[in-house]
Amino acid sequence: MHVRELFDLTGQVALVTGGSRGLGRAMAEGLAEAGARVFIVARRREWLDETERAWAVRGLACEALAADVSDPAQVEAVVGTVWERAGRIDILVNAHGVAWGAPSLEMPLERWEWVLRTNLTGTFLTCQAVGRLMIRQGSGSIVNVASVTALVGSPEDVLAAVGYTASKGGIVALSRDLAVKWAPYGVRVNVVAPGFFETRLTRGVLERVGSRLRSSIPMGRVGVPEDLKGVAVFLASPAARYVTGHVLVVDGGLTAC
């Protein structure tokens, strides 16, 4: 195959959770620009509608579905809808995520459980529902979005969100295990671990300690969503056909220090 063909997703069907905003939206755009038919999922209809309008201006199309990925029935319904409309699912990107900030000694149990249920259990549910279909068709690529917080700890005054950290660590472990279990069936499972990026979730952190964080990153800046477009395309495409169980860190060199 020519190298351009290795990154060509024409004819592929992609489902992106958290695809209406932030990192998920950028990754979904990358898949669409590479030729994939893209379905995006989010909880709020207004976010989905805004993304559909913005994509249409650029000549891109997405099919938007509202669902809460922490609800097994909603996950099964949305995956079933994609399968009915497209007849297959070649790519799953789990980019949904929530966080709750509080000192570790004061983290409310209900908020810990909410974050774990959304981030980790939601990822498991979507992987399970889509994985069944990918195994049936004999191929597929799953890309789960974790974080560098899954790999290194953070001072309390930088990031006080232990539930978020634990959920992202769980995503890494889950993905590696599924990669081993599903490789014999032609299904690859990989992880993207972003560093600090400019998103809605990190706005407060960057306002407080942005200059401190930038000084600790060798590239001297935090990431922007577009930094993940090519990463998503690579892991989803035939270019990464021999890559599974891998954690691809995208952090400007932060964890290399």
ZIJOUR-V473163 format. One record per helix or strand of 3 or more residues. SS is the DSSP state (H for helix, E for strand). FROM is the first residue (numbers start at 1). TO is the last residue. If there is no record, write none. Layout:
# ZIJOUR-V473163
[[SS FROM TO] [SS FROM TO]]
This chain:
# ZIJOUR-V473163
[[H 3 6] [E 13 17] [H 22 33] [E 37 42] [H 45 57] [E 62 66] [H 72 86] [E 91 94] [H 104 106] [H 109 137] [E 140 145] [H 148 150] [H 162 185] [E 187 194] [H 203 216] [H 225 236] [H 238 240] [E 247 250] [H 254 256]]
